[in-house]
Amino acid sequence: MARDPLAWLDDELTVLDTEHLRRRLITRAGRQTATIIIDGHELINFGANDYLGLAADPRLEKAAAQAARDEGWGAGASPLVTGHSAAHAELERALAELEGTEAALVFNSGFAANCGTVAALVGAGDGIYADAKNHASLIDGCRLSRAEIHVYRHGDVEYLTELLQQSSRYRRRLIVTDSLFSMDGDLAPLVQLAQLAERHQAMLMVDEAHATGVFGAHGRGGAEHLGVEDAIHIRMGTLSKALGSAGGFVAGRRNLIDWLVNRARSYVFSTAFPPAVAAAATAALKIVRDEPQRRRELLDRAAMVRKKLSEQGWNVGRSASQIIPIYIGQPERTMQLAQTLRDQGLLIPGIRPPSVPPSESLLRISLSSAHTPAMLDKLLAALANCWVAARPV
Ligand SMILES: *Cc1c(COP(=O)(O)O)cnc(C)c1O
């Protein structure tokens, strides 16, 4: 009998099951807010990247509804053909204004922005220097580019210095890093990276996906927070996290943006997102500009939660942000703890391979300015209980 060519799928899924690595979709009912309804249960939501509580903000809805009435729903084509609407242009102008750059360009997602941008900047004969914990979309962009990839240990500036000393053979050099790492919640050593980039005439690209709207006096992200904005040649961010909308962006010099319009394949060969999505993101940028207390409060609370968790005995690593990992280790144990917390009304995702290395599974607490003090108290109380239950005797 002919073998089913897809039979391997069941075998592989079974392997995932036995290794406690199988993932399943969860479907939320209703809105993305500080609480979330899953399977009919209301949970306090520590899983979203909606850091400023804007995903269900009525001002975004209103802006989107208005744009949908004015411009219709679909974008119709890629931006270079007919897809670039007035709402997209307005968003790009607002992004360049926030970032203080000559120009900005929006992509359909942060993932698309990273893949398309890295592959447009370097190619065969070039060298990439990438942090070991960079986001998957940067890694894929590096692979797509066909440049030679040098991965440096997470945050290890000395190692990167050594690598760069042998980089003169390349036509171009690109240093690329997350600014705020999505699982560990720590900041990249951007000051040192900026110095190295200058010394070696390398391009420096920073992915601010988790830091846009959260870090920096104007909410521009980690580079602003660390005072090195002007040294970052390619500033990437997403509209889908703190900005509560969807899409990714790159901000920088005019010639950079003009090049991406011509050469970033994920931009050129993909239909623009709907104008209403752009209008919602523009409304979010206005809130980021006018309500700085949201990000200040969020980071103050995050510092408090990190401190209390450490006092309880949990290992929160080097987190310096609203992303607070609790390192557990084994995937199975991590998922058990996540379930225990869920039974107490808290959604805290367990993170396991392939998102993190095998022995570094963790609970990822993601704070939002929408959480109330009572919600944070509940979080801390539940984790204190887990610690008592988990402590070795
Ligand atoms: C989420 C994320 C992206 C992708 O952004 P999307 O808009 O969700 O596609 C890129 N980089 C980092 C570091 C991220 O965490």
The ligand as a MOL file (V3000), in Angstrom:
LIG
                    3D

  0  0  0     0  0            999 V3000
M  V30 BEGIN CTAB
M  V30 COUNTS 15 15 0 0 0
M  V30 BEGIN ATOM
M  V30 1 C 7.2160 40.6180 18.1200 0
M  V30 2 C 8.5790 40.9230 17.6180 0
M  V30 3 C 8.8000 41.1700 16.2700 0
M  V30 4 C 7.7290 40.9950 15.2410 0
M  V30 5 O 6.7910 41.9990 15.3150 0
M  V30 6 P 5.2930 41.7000 14.8130 0
M  V30 7 O 4.7400 43.0420 14.5460 0
M  V30 8 O 4.6160 40.9780 15.9120 0
M  V30 9 O 5.4200 40.8670 13.5820 0
M  V30 10 C 10.0690 41.5530 15.8790 0
M  V30 11 N 11.0680 41.6610 16.7620 0
M  V30 12 C 10.8950 41.3980 18.0700 0
M  V30 13 C 12.0370 41.5410 19.0090 0
M  V30 14 C 9.6520 41.0060 18.5310 0
M  V30 15 O 9.4780 40.7030 19.8070 0
M  V30 END ATOM
M  V30 BEGIN BOND
M  V30 1 1 1 2
M  V30 2 1 2 3
M  V30 3 2 2 14
M  V30 4 1 3 4
M  V30 5 2 3 10
M  V30 6 1 4 5
M  V30 7 1 5 6
M  V30 8 2 6 7
M  V30 9 1 6 8
M  V30 10 1 6 9
M  V30 11 1 10 11
M  V30 12 2 11 12
M  V30 13 1 12 13
M  V30 14 1 12 14
M  V30 15 1 14 15
M  V30 END BOND
M  V30 END CTAB
M  END
